[in-house]
Amino acid sequence: MKKIVFYGGGNIAQANIKGLISSGIKKQDILYIERNIKNKEILNKIGVKEFSLEKKFDVEFFILAVKPKDALNAYAEICINYNKPKIISLVAGIKSKKYLSIANNAELIRGMPNTAAEFNKANTALINISSSNASFKKAKNIFSKVGIILELDKESKMDDFTGLIGSGPAYFFYLLKVYEKRILKMCDGDIKKTNEIIGNLLEGVSLSSRNNLNMDELIETVASKKGTTEAGIKEFKSLKVLNSFEKGIIAAIKRSKEISNES
């Protein structure tokens, strides 16, 4: 297999690398470029090796997983060292025209996975910018190994996906802080048992959501008239919790668009 090179070795790269390895991709076929010492140590422990652009390996894809401020320089560096490279940008907010204004000799794809890739449960959006159909098919095959693929027809939808799905796990972790606080108290401070309970709760929710019911129907399977669940839901509604939650998602989408304009 040709090499996959992650340019950037932070959280999203680490999650995808772990997911790809657990799906059967050989460690020797995954390489990385990273400056941060801590990230390099983590990647070395995973078992993948560092890569230098000066080495002319037969690279299938370069996967950009750097911060937005570093993305254009990383893209330019790849294009200088490789003729017609295949590049998948996982960078939030940087539009394709920014990349192509620097160099248009690349087969460019934009993507946005989330950190659930580590467990092969990612939701990844992909859009073909300037790659061949064959290259795009290979890109979809790679990311299908770490979860579900959503192929976008418009690049503008990438900002929505970034704010809603790419950032999604953190929203749930934030809400679960309430559970962690109260369950930890019931478990007399036992964090392991607390995490097991929360994990089991989330797995149950996940399995229930696959029953082809809508969210209101799923709520009804738990709530009973004048019961505890109904009391909680009524309070959430009076406080307009859903409105506040949606405002947070809208703020994230807005920020993704702002990054596009800032870069």
Backbone as CSV, one residue per row, in Angstrom:
resi,resn,N_x,N_y,N_z,CA_x,CA_y,CA_z,C_x,C_y,C_z
1,MET,0.831,-1.192,0.000,0.000,0.000,0.000,0.872,1.251,0.000
2,LYS,0.458,2.291,-0.736,1.169,3.558,-0.701,0.979,4.217,0.665
3,LYS,1.881,5.132,0.999,1.867,5.741,2.324,0.775,6.802,2.463
4,ILE,0.252,6.908,3.680,-0.632,7.998,4.077,0.168,8.863,5.050
5,VAL,0.306,10.147,4.735,1.103,11.041,5.570,0.195,12.079,6.216
6,PHE,0.161,12.076,7.535,-0.577,13.098,8.273,0.351,14.280,8.527
7,TYR,0.008,15.420,7.954,0.772,16.647,8.203,0.067,17.353,9.360
8,GLY,0.607,17.157,10.558,-0.042,17.577,11.789,-0.357,16.349,12.609
9,GLY,-0.020,16.395,13.893,-0.186,15.198,14.720,-0.963,15.434,15.996
10,GLY,-1.895,16.379,15.974,-2.708,16.675,17.147,-3.842,15.684,17.353
11,ASN,-4.866,16.125,18.075,-5.946,15.223,18.491,-6.667,14.557,17.329
12,ILE,-7.010,15.334,16.296,-7.785,14.758,15.198,-6.938,13.773,14.398
13,ALA,-5.648,14.078,14.230,-4.756,13.150,13.531,-4.587,11.870,14.345
14,GLN,-4.358,12.015,15.637,-4.171,10.846,16.504,-5.401,9.947,16.490
15,ALA,-6.594,10.557,16.549,-7.836,9.776,16.541,-7.984,8.989,15.246
16,ASN,-7.708,9.637,14.116,-7.842,8.951,12.825,-6.777,7.887,12.633
17,ILE,-5.569,8.157,13.090,-4.494,7.170,12.985,-4.830,5.918,13.788
18,LYS,-5.301,6.106,15.017,-5.678,4.965,15.845,-6.816,4.177,15.202
19,GLY,-7.803,4.901,14.656,-8.926,4.227,14.009,-8.514,3.457,12.771
20,LEU,-7.616,4.047,11.980,-7.151,3.368,10.766,-6.372,2.100,11.110
21,ILE,-5.538,2.186,12.131,-4.753,1.017,12.537,-5.665,-0.093,13.048
22,SER,-6.660,0.284,13.865,-7.566,-0.741,14.397,-8.437,-1.355,13.299
23,SER,-8.582,-0.626,12.168,-9.385,-1.141,11.058,-8.583,-2.042,10.134
24,GLY,-7.258,-2.133,10.381,-6.446,-3.049,9.592,-5.345,-2.413,8.765
25,ILE,-5.265,-1.077,8.742,-4.172,-0.412,8.033,-2.871,-0.655,8.804
26,LYS,-1.825,-1.038,8.099,-0.547,-1.333,8.762,0.120,-0.050,9.238
27,LYS,0.728,-0.131,10.418,1.374,1.045,11.002,2.456,1.615,10.094
28,GLN,3.166,0.735,9.402,4.266,1.197,8.541,3.770,1.962,7.322
29,ASP,2.459,1.908,7.053,1.897,2.635,5.918,1.366,4.014,6.314
30,ILE,1.498,4.357,7.604,1.059,5.666,8.091,2.275,6.418,8.639
31,LEU,2.469,7.636,8.161,3.585,8.470,8.588,3.046,9.821,9.055
32,TYR,3.888,10.595,9.738,3.429,11.888,10.223,4.517,12.953,10.127
33,ILE,4.072,14.205,10.044,4.938,15.377,10.148,4.398,16.209,11.304
34,GLU,5.219,16.481,12.296,4.748,17.182,13.494,5.924,17.830,14.215
35,ARG,5.718,19.045,14.719,6.779,19.744,15.441,6.646,19.609,16.958
36,ASN,5.407,19.493,17.435,5.164,19.448,18.876,5.744,18.175,19.491
37,ILE,6.615,18.348,20.476,7.321,17.205,21.090,6.348,16.223,21.738
38,LYS,5.368,16.744,22.461,4.408,15.874,23.146,3.632,15.030,22.146
39,ASN,3.168,15.661,21.062,2.431,14.914,20.038,3.315,13.861,19.373
40,LYS,4.574,14.213,19.149,5.503,13.260,18.533,5.684,12.034,19.425
41,GLU,5.770,12.257,20.725,5.921,11.138,21.661,4.700,10.218,21.617
42,ILE,3.514,10.822,21.549,2.278,10.030,21.482,2.243,9.204,20.202
43,LEU,2.577,9.835,19.080,2.548,9.146,17.785,3.591,8.034,17.718
44,ASN,4.748,8.287,18.314,5.782,7.251,18.341,5.331,6.047,19.167
45,LYS,4.601,6.309,20.261,4.083,5.218,21.088,3.011,4.420,20.341
46,ILE,2.240,5.115,19.506,1.238,4.421,18.689,1.926,3.461,17.722
47,GLY,3.129,3.854,17.297,3.904,2.974,16.422,4.065,3.458,15.001
48,VAL,3.707,4.748,14.754,3.897,5.303,13.410,5.171,6.151,13.395
49,LYS,5.774,6.280,12.223,7.077,6.935,12.117,6.963,8.336,11.527
50,GLU,7.961,9.138,11.859,8.016,10.511,11.375,8.443,10.535,9.910
51,PHE,7.971,11.548,9.197,8.219,11.671,7.766,8.850,13.020,7.452
52,SER,9.707,13.021,6.458,10.309,14.266,5.968,9.922,14.435,4.503
53,LEU,9.519,15.645,4.130,9.099,15.900,2.750,10.242,15.730,1.757
54,GLU,11.459,15.793,2.262,12.608,15.612,1.374,12.739,14.171,0.896
55,LYS,12.161,13.248,1.667,12.195,11.842,1.273,11.097,11.587,0.237
56,LYS,11.472,11.134,-0.909,10.501,10.965,-1.996,9.813,9.601,-1.942
57,PHE,9.026,9.401,-0.882,8.215,8.197,-0.774,7.058,8.269,-1.770
58,ASP,6.509,7.107,-2.087,5.317,7.052,-2.924,4.107,7.271,-2.017
59,VAL,3.651,8.514,-1.957,2.591,8.892,-1.016,1.226,8.857,-1.712
60,GLU,0.286,8.132,-1.122,-1.084,8.082,-1.651,-1.815,9.379,-1.351
61,PHE,-1.806,9.766,-0.068,-2.469,10.999,0.345,-1.655,11.712,1.419
62,PHE,-1.618,13.030,1.318,-1.205,13.875,2.431,-2.488,14.351,3.103
63,ILE,-2.579,14.148,4.407,-3.771,14.572,5.141,-3.396,15.747,6.035
64,LEU,-3.903,16.930,5.690,-3.615,18.135,6.457,-4.447,18.129,7.732
65,ALA,-3.768,18.134,8.880,-4.455,18.130,10.168,-3.782,19.120,11.103
66,VAL,-3.502,20.311,10.567,-2.834,21.357,11.340,-3.858,22.413,11.755
67,LYS,-3.400,23.391,12.537,-4.267,24.508,12.907,-4.475,25.393,11.680
68,PRO,-5.613,26.099,11.625,-5.899,26.935,10.456,-4.781,27.909,10.090
69,LYS,-4.106,28.467,11.070,-3.046,29.437,10.791,-1.836,28.811,10.095
70,ASP,-1.709,27.497,10.195,-0.563,26.806,9.603,-0.906,26.073,8.306
71,ALA,-2.186,26.046,7.944,-2.643,25.191,6.850,-2.076,25.593,5.491
72,LEU,-2.094,26.871,5.175,-1.672,27.309,3.845,-0.177,27.091,3.630
73,ASN,0.612,27.334,4.657,2.061,27.090,4.548,2.340,25.600,4.370
74,ALA,1.600,24.765,5.105,1.791,23.313,4.987,1.411,22.841,3.583
75,TYR,0.317,23.354,3.075,-0.134,23.016,1.717,0.928,23.411,0.688
76,ALA,1.443,24.635,0.834,2.458,25.125,-0.117,3.713,24.263,-0.066
77,GLU,4.099,23.860,1.131,5.301,23.041,1.293,5.146,21.694,0.593
78,ILE,3.979,21.105,0.717,3.722,19.823,0.046,3.791,19.995,-1.470
79,CYS,3.147,21.039,-1.972,3.089,21.262,-3.419,4.453,21.583,-4.015
80,ILE,5.315,22.180,-3.226,6.673,22.481,-3.697,7.487,21.197,-3.847
81,ASN,7.275,20.271,-2.901,8.098,19.058,-2.860,7.528,17.895,-3.671
82,TYR,6.232,17.942,-3.984,5.608,16.833,-4.708,4.841,17.348,-5.921
83,ASN,4.942,16.629,-7.016,4.224,16.980,-8.231,2.834,16.350,-8.213
84,LYS,1.810,17.172,-8.348,0.418,16.720,-8.333,0.098,15.855,-7.105
85,PRO,0.359,16.365,-5.903,0.051,15.587,-4.692,-1.451,15.479,-4.464
86,LYS,-1.849,14.414,-3.811,-3.246,14.239,-3.411,-3.348,14.685,-1.950
87,ILE,-4.097,15.748,-1.716,-4.158,16.354,-0.388,-5.601,16.368,0.113
88,ILE,-5.784,15.865,1.334,-7.084,15.935,2.000,-6.941,16.889,3.181
89,SER,-7.616,18.027,3.120,-7.540,18.999,4.209,-8.640,18.746,5.227
90,LEU,-8.233,18.523,6.474,-9.181,18.365,7.572,-9.250,19.645,8.404
91,VAL,-8.798,20.738,7.830,-8.677,22.002,8.556,-9.986,22.787,8.479
92,ALA,-10.491,23.186,9.621,-11.748,23.937,9.667,-11.574,25.326,9.066
93,GLY,-12.541,25.711,8.232,-12.626,27.093,7.805,-11.827,27.517,6.591
94,ILE,-10.800,26.772,6.207,-9.967,27.198,5.082,-10.608,26.707,3.783
95,LYS,-11.099,27.653,2.986,-11.778,27.288,1.746,-10.791,26.846,0.676
96,SER,-11.302,26.073,-0.265,-10.451,25.515,-1.321,-9.782,26.591,-2.162
97,LYS,-10.471,27.709,-2.392,-9.884,28.761,-3.238,-8.612,29.340,-2.617
98,LYS,-8.520,29.290,-1.288,-7.307,29.761,-0.609,-6.127,28.867,-0.962
99,TYR,-6.377,27.554,-0.917,-5.323,26.598,-1.256,-4.933,26.729,-2.733
100,LEU,-5.941,26.709,-3.589,-5.678,26.686,-5.027,-5.047,27.977,-5.537
101,SER,-5.214,29.087,-4.788,-4.566,30.336,-5.179,-3.055,30.264,-4.953
102,ILE,-2.627,29.349,-4.080,-1.198,29.147,-3.814,-0.597,28.209,-4.851
103,ALA,-1.284,27.098,-5.096,-0.834,26.114,-6.090,-2.049,25.308,-6.535
104,ASN,-2.223,25.181,-7.831,-3.380,24.439,-8.339,-2.988,23.101,-8.964
105,ASN,-1.790,22.634,-8.595,-1.323,21.355,-9.143,-1.700,20.167,-8.272
106,ALA,-2.461,20.428,-7.195,-2.810,19.342,-6.278,-4.194,18.778,-6.579
107,GLU,-4.376,17.494,-6.274,-5.712,16.901,-6.235,-6.238,17.142,-4.827
108,LEU,-7.126,18.120,-4.689,-7.554,18.587,-3.376,-8.939,18.068,-2.997
109,ILE,-9.021,17.592,-1.755,-10.278,17.152,-1.157,-10.375,17.813,0.213
110,ARG,-11.548,18.264,0.567,-11.748,18.764,1.932,-12.549,17.745,2.734
111,GLY,-12.180,17.594,3.995,-12.871,16.655,4.859,-13.011,17.194,6.267
112,MET,-13.950,16.663,7.010,-14.119,17.030,8.410,-14.633,15.831,9.194
113,PRO,-13.732,15.119,9.862,-14.155,14.020,10.743,-14.284,14.550,12.169
114,ASN,-14.660,13.715,13.092,-14.563,14.084,14.508,-13.730,13.034,15.239
115,THR,-13.450,13.293,16.507,-12.497,12.459,17.248,-13.016,11.047,17.533
116,ALA,-14.301,10.787,17.250,-14.820,9.424,17.397,-14.183,8.472,16.395
117,ALA,-13.389,9.016,15.478,-12.638,8.183,14.533,-11.762,7.172,15.275
118,GLU,-11.313,7.544,16.456,-10.468,6.649,17.258,-11.164,5.315,17.514
119,PHE,-12.492,5.355,17.624,-13.277,4.149,17.926,-14.027,3.653,16.692
120,ASN,-13.633,4.180,15.512,-14.273,3.826,14.240,-15.754,4.191,14.234
121,LYS,-16.074,5.303,14.923,-17.453,5.790,15.009,-17.559,7.245,14.560
122,ALA,-16.658,7.665,13.705,-16.673,9.052,13.243,-17.779,9.296,12.232
123,ASN,-18.199,10.556,12.152,-19.015,11.039,11.047,-18.129,11.998,10.269
124,THR,-17.817,11.667,9.038,-16.870,12.459,8.252,-17.531,13.015,7.006
125,ALA,-17.459,14.344,6.855,-17.923,14.986,5.624,-16.754,15.089,4.656
126,LEU,-17.011,14.792,3.389,-15.995,14.915,2.346,-16.593,15.639,1.145
127,ILE,-15.763,16.474,0.507,-16.178,17.102,-0.737,-15.000,17.131,-1.700
128,ASN,-15.254,16.725,-2.919,-14.221,16.684,-3.940,-14.049,18.084,-4.539
129,ILE,-12.843,18.630,-4.397,-12.570,19.961,-4.932,-11.928,19.872,-6.313
130,SER,-10.808,19.168,-6.406,-10.113,19.100,-7.697,-9.447,17.749,-7.931
131,SER,-9.901,16.727,-7.238,-9.282,15.408,-7.403,-10.018,14.609,-8.478
132,SER,-9.370,13.582,-8.961,-10.021,12.681,-9.903,-11.068,11.852,-9.164
133,ASN,-11.997,11.296,-9.914,-13.012,10.437,-9.299,-12.377,9.228,-8.616
134,ALA,-11.303,8.726,-9.222,-10.616,7.556,-8.649,-9.979,7.911,-7.308
135,SER,-9.351,9.092,-7.235,-8.712,9.526,-5.989,-9.751,9.777,-4.903
136,PHE,-10.865,10.380,-5.307,-11.924,10.661,-4.335,-12.512,9.366,-3.787
137,LYS,-12.647,8.385,-4.643,-13.146,7.079,-4.216,-12.204,6.451,-3.188
138,LYS,-10.890,6.595,-3.423,-9.900,6.064,-2.476,-9.969,6.809,-1.146
139,ALA,-10.176,8.128,-1.209,-10.302,8.924,0.018,-11.514,8.475,0.824
140,LYS,-12.632,8.237,0.139,-13.839,7.768,0.832,-13.599,6.398,1.468
141,ASN,-12.840,5.575,0.782,-12.532,4.245,1.321,-11.707,4.350,2.602
142,ILE,-10.759,5.287,2.629,-9.928,5.471,3.818,-10.785,5.907,5.004
143,PHE,-11.598,6.934,4.808,-12.362,7.470,5.938,-13.572,6.614,6.303
144,SER,-14.006,5.756,5.389,-15.085,4.827,5.740,-14.600,3.787,6.744
145,LYS,-13.289,3.626,6.843,-12.725,2.685,7.804,-12.860,3.184,9.241
146,VAL,-13.043,4.497,9.410,-13.157,5.048,10.768,-14.563,5.553,11.070
147,GLY,-15.533,5.236,10.196,-16.901,5.648,10.485,-17.744,5.829,9.246
148,ILE,-18.703,6.739,9.340,-19.683,6.994,8.279,-19.250,8.204,7.449
149,ILE,-19.473,8.131,6.129,-19.132,9.213,5.209,-20.392,9.967,4.786
150,LEU,-20.308,11.297,4.822,-21.339,12.136,4.229,-20.673,12.937,3.112
151,GLU,-21.052,12.653,1.862,-20.484,13.353,0.720,-21.270,14.634,0.470
152,LEU,-20.608,15.780,0.573,-21.271,17.070,0.407,-21.272,17.493,-1.061
153,ASP,-22.318,18.214,-1.461,-22.396,18.702,-2.834,-22.009,20.175,-2.953
154,LYS,-21.910,20.867,-1.802,-21.507,22.271,-1.785,-20.485,22.496,-0.682
155,GLU,-19.439,23.243,-0.989,-18.399,23.490,0.004,-18.918,24.319,1.170
156,SER,-19.913,25.158,0.927,-20.476,26.002,1.987,-21.068,25.173,3.133
157,LYS,-21.465,23.929,2.824,-22.036,23.061,3.855,-20.979,22.567,4.848
158,MET,-19.706,22.717,4.485,-18.641,22.244,5.364,-18.607,23.028,6.675
159,ASP,-18.918,24.324,6.626,-18.953,25.123,7.854,-20.059,24.638,8.786
160,ASP,-21.227,24.319,8.218,-22.329,23.796,9.023,-21.946,22.466,9.666
161,PHE,-21.330,21.608,8.869,-20.929,20.295,9.372,-19.874,20.437,10.474
162,THR,-18.939,21.361,10.279,-17.877,21.575,11.265,-18.455,21.988,12.613
163,GLY,-19.361,22.963,12.595,-19.947,23.442,13.837,-20.886,22.457,14.493
164,LEU,-21.564,21.652,13.676,-22.565,20.723,14.207,-21.983,19.364,14.585
165,ILE,-21.206,18.753,13.673,-20.706,17.388,13.869,-19.235,17.357,14.300
166,GLY,-18.403,18.155,13.618,-16.983,18.151,13.973,-16.761,18.512,15.427
167,SER,-17.514,19.505,15.904,-17.406,19.932,17.309,-18.363,19.169,18.218
168,GLY,-19.242,18.365,17.614,-20.316,17.710,18.352,-19.929,16.952,19.605
169,PRO,-18.879,16.109,19.557,-18.541,15.362,20.770,-18.310,16.247,21.993
170,ALA,-17.679,17.413,21.781,-17.398,18.305,22.910,-18.682,18.842,23.528
171,TYR,-19.732,19.060,22.710,-21.002,19.538,23.253,-21.600,18.505,24.201
172,PHE,-21.558,17.245,23.788,-22.103,16.189,24.635,-21.265,16.020,25.907
173,PHE,-19.948,16.109,25.774,-19.097,16.026,26.963,-19.426,17.163,27.935
174,TYR,-19.707,18.335,27.380,-20.039,19.495,28.213,-21.331,19.243,28.991
175,LEU,-22.364,18.733,28.298,-23.626,18.438,28.959,-23.470,17.324,30.000
176,LEU,-22.584,16.383,29.707,-22.391,15.243,30.611,-21.667,15.624,31.899
177,LYS,-21.147,16.838,31.956,-20.526,17.291,33.211,-21.527,17.261,34.361
178,VAL,-22.802,17.514,34.056,-23.848,17.455,35.080,-23.989,16.030,35.599
179,TYR,-23.991,15.062,34.655,-24.065,13.651,35.043,-22.842,13.244,35.852
180,GLU,-21.681,13.638,35.363,-20.441,13.269,36.052,-20.452,13.754,37.497
181,LYS,-20.862,14.993,37.709,-20.888,15.575,39.050,-21.795,14.789,39.991
182,ARG,-22.998,14.467,39.504,-23.978,13.829,40.379,-23.732,12.326,40.545
183,ILE,-23.308,11.669,39.470,-23.032,10.230,39.572,-21.781,9.991,40.404
184,LEU,-20.795,10.878,40.269,-19.572,10.763,41.060,-19.893,10.810,42.553
185,LYS,-20.862,11.646,42.917,-21.281,11.751,44.318,-21.937,10.455,44.777
186,MET,-22.784,9.868,43.911,-23.448,8.604,44.257,-22.448,7.457,44.369
187,CYS,-21.349,7.563,43.589,-20.331,6.500,43.581,-19.209,6.780,44.584
188,ASP,-19.457,7.718,45.491,-18.472,8.052,46.527,-17.099,8.399,45.946
189,GLY,-17.119,9.124,44.837,-15.866,9.600,44.249,-15.155,8.608,43.351
190,ASP,-15.773,7.476,43.072,-15.150,6.448,42.225,-15.293,6.853,40.754
191,ILE,-14.246,7.445,40.178,-14.315,7.956,38.806,-14.442,6.825,37.786
192,LYS,-13.821,5.664,38.077,-13.913,4.535,37.159,-15.348,4.042,37.036
193,LYS,-15.992,3.867,38.173,-17.384,3.414,38.166,-18.286,4.476,37.527
194,THR,-18.002,5.736,37.804,-18.773,6.838,37.211,-18.695,6.799,35.693
195,ASN,-17.490,6.627,35.177,-17.301,6.585,33.722,-17.965,5.360,33.109
196,GLU,-17.962,4.245,33.822,-18.622,3.038,33.324,-20.131,3.270,33.206
197,ILE,-20.702,3.927,34.206,-22.141,4.199,34.193,-22.507,5.147,33.060
198,ILE,-21.718,6.213,32.896,-21.974,7.174,31.820,-21.811,6.507,30.459
199,GLY,-20.760,5.686,30.336,-20.533,4.976,29.080,-21.674,4.045,28.737
200,ASN,-22.177,3.333,29.740,-23.285,2.408,29.529,-24.553,3.166,29.134
201,LEU,-24.761,4.315,29.757,-25.909,5.157,29.437,-25.858,5.603,27.981
202,LEU,-24.682,6.056,27.535,-24.528,6.538,26.172,-24.668,5.408,25.152
203,GLU,-24.173,4.226,25.478,-24.317,3.087,24.572,-25.793,2.717,24.413
204,GLY,-26.530,2.794,25.507,-27.960,2.510,25.442,-28.692,3.520,24.577
205,VAL,-28.337,4.799,24.736,-28.935,5.860,23.912,-28.602,5.629,22.436
206,SER,-27.344,5.270,22.179,-26.892,5.031,20.808,-27.687,3.911,20.155
207,LEU,-27.853,2.813,20.871,-28.584,1.670,20.315,-30.059,2.005,20.112
208,SER,-30.631,2.765,21.031,-32.042,3.142,20.922,-32.292,4.024,19.713
209,SER,-31.307,4.874,19.381,-31.479,5.817,18.266,-31.509,5.121,16.911
210,ARG,-31.175,3.840,16.887,-31.163,3.093,15.631,-32.474,2.349,15.374
211,ASN,-33.488,2.655,16.179,-34.766,1.959,16.049,-35.722,2.621,15.061
212,ASN,-35.193,3.570,14.259,-35.991,4.279,13.246,-37.160,5.048,13.847
213,LEU,-36.981,5.524,15.074,-37.961,6.394,15.712,-37.404,7.807,15.735
214,ASN,-38.292,8.824,15.713,-37.786,10.180,15.867,-37.548,10.481,17.341
215,MET,-36.967,11.627,17.634,-36.552,11.927,19.007,-37.734,12.019,19.974
216,ASP,-38.845,12.584,19.513,-40.022,12.668,20.387,-40.535,11.275,20.740
217,GLU,-40.510,10.384,19.762,-40.957,9.006,20.012,-40.014,8.301,20.985
218,LEU,-38.731,8.571,20.855,-37.770,7.961,21.777,-37.959,8.487,23.202
219,ILE,-38.276,9.778,23.318,-38.544,10.343,24.649,-39.752,9.655,25.270
220,GLU,-40.761,9.414,24.451,-41.983,8.772,24.953,-41.750,7.353,25.439
221,THR,-40.719,6.688,24.897,-40.427,5.325,25.362,-39.872,5.324,26.786
222,VAL,-39.396,6.483,27.243,-38.830,6.590,28.593,-39.791,7.291,29.541
223,ALA,-40.442,8.345,29.036,-41.294,9.172,29.895,-42.657,8.529,30.126
224,SER,-43.168,8.680,31.332,-44.520,8.242,31.662,-45.281,9.427,32.249
225,LYS,-46.597,9.395,32.138,-47.420,10.494,32.598,-47.176,10.799,34.077
226,LYS,-46.906,12.058,34.351,-46.688,12.557,35.715,-45.521,11.863,36.405
227,GLY,-44.591,11.344,35.605,-43.423,10.675,36.174,-42.219,11.592,36.288
228,THR,-41.096,11.026,36.689,-39.881,11.811,36.902,-39.338,12.384,35.595
229,THR,-39.372,11.567,34.532,-38.851,12.025,33.238,-39.653,13.209,32.719
230,GLU,-40.974,13.117,32.806,-41.833,14.198,32.344,-41.550,15.488,33.118
231,ALA,-41.313,15.359,34.415,-41.010,16.540,35.240,-39.720,17.206,34.780
232,GLY,-38.716,16.385,34.475,-37.438,16.926,34.000,-37.575,17.604,32.652
233,ILE,-38.303,16.964,31.725,-38.492,17.515,30.382,-39.246,18.843,30.454
234,LYS,-40.260,18.921,31.300,-41.028,20.163,31.449,-40.138,21.301,31.919
235,GLU,-39.244,21.006,32.846,-38.333,22.044,33.345,-37.370,22.485,32.250
236,PHE,-36.849,21.532,31.484,-35.972,21.873,30.355,-36.694,22.806,29.381
237,LYS,-37.965,22.477,29.109,-38.740,23.289,28.171,-38.972,24.694,28.712
238,SER,-39.272,24.804,29.996,-39.514,26.128,30.589,-38.266,26.987,30.564
239,LEU,-37.112,26.334,30.648,-35.834,27.066,30.610,-35.315,27.262,29.191
240,LYS,-36.049,26.726,28.217,-35.671,26.831,26.797,-34.250,26.301,26.549
241,VAL,-34.014,25.121,27.115,-32.688,24.501,26.999,-32.329,24.239,25.537
242,LEU,-33.294,23.754,24.751,-33.007,23.447,23.344,-32.620,24.706,22.569
243,ASN,-33.282,25.822,22.865,-32.939,27.084,22.201,-31.508,27.499,22.515
244,SER,-31.129,27.358,23.777,-29.769,27.716,24.179,-28.733,26.810,23.523
245,PHE,-29.068,25.523,23.455,-28.154,24.562,22.842,-27.956,24.869,21.360
246,GLU,-29.071,25.193,20.690,-28.988,25.512,19.264,-28.185,26.789,19.035
247,LYS,-28.316,27.747,19.928,-27.541,28.987,19.806,-26.041,28.701,19.886
248,GLY,-25.667,27.746,20.728,-24.257,27.357,20.823,-23.753,26.772,19.516
249,ILE,-24.567,25.916,18.891,-24.198,25.318,17.608,-24.087,26.397,16.529
250,ILE,-25.034,27.333,16.523,-25.006,28.429,15.547,-23.734,29.262,15.726
251,ALA,-23.321,29.484,16.984,-22.103,30.247,17.259,-20.874,29.529,16.703
252,ALA,-20.864,28.190,16.812,-19.735,27.406,16.292,-19.679,27.488,14.770
253,ILE,-20.849,27.395,14.124,-20.909,27.501,12.659,-20.444,28.881,12.208
254,LYS,-20.883,29.901,12.923,-20.476,31.275,12.613,-18.970,31.425,12.712
255,ARG,-18.383,30.813,13.753,-16.931,30.909,13.946,-16.181,30.212,12.823
256,SER,-16.714,29.087,12.347,-16.094,28.394,11.228,-16.045,29.293,9.991
257,LYS,-17.136,30.034,9.766,-17.181,30.946,8.629,-16.226,32.127,8.821
258,GLU,-16.094,32.572,10.066,-15.168,33.673,10.359,-13.728,33.257,10.087
259,ILE,-13.391,32.025,10.449,-12.030,31.516,10.196,-11.755,31.526,8.702
260,SER,-12.773,31.188,7.905,-12.623,31.200,6.450,-12.238,32.595,5.955
261,ASN,-12.878,33.607,6.531,-12.629,34.977,6.089,-11.331,35.555,6.640
262,GLU,-10.887,35.016,7.791,-9.668,35.525,8.411,-8.418,35.001,7.739
263,SER,-8.480,33.789,7.189,-7.299,33.131,6.654,-6.914,33.698,5.300
